[in-house]
């Protein structure tokens, strides 16, 4: 059964940090590209960062220098380390796995940055 399960979200103050985790129950995990997306209230889902199957990572300009995506192929986990959090980072964060035309999504985890 294919399943992506996110965890680690919560309420933090501006400037704080969180580490999101995604447990991926996938056959051939190392062949999938992995990504984190987020959806702000009232807006469409947007890409945050990617970790390709070849190990190359990238992040969007809005989080560059603050967020770091990583993957552990042995454990089938993907992480998103979030530092220097801002109120505008408040969103539901989703784990994504993709390979060719196969796309899978996690259920999402809420991140709220507020004083």
Secondary structure, DSSP 8 states (H G I E B T S, - for coil): --EEEEE--EEE-TT--EEEEEEEE-TTGGGSEEEEEEE-TTS--EEEEEE-TTS-EEE-TTTTTTEEEEEETTTTEEEEEE-S--GGG-EEEEEEEEETTEEEE---EEEEE--
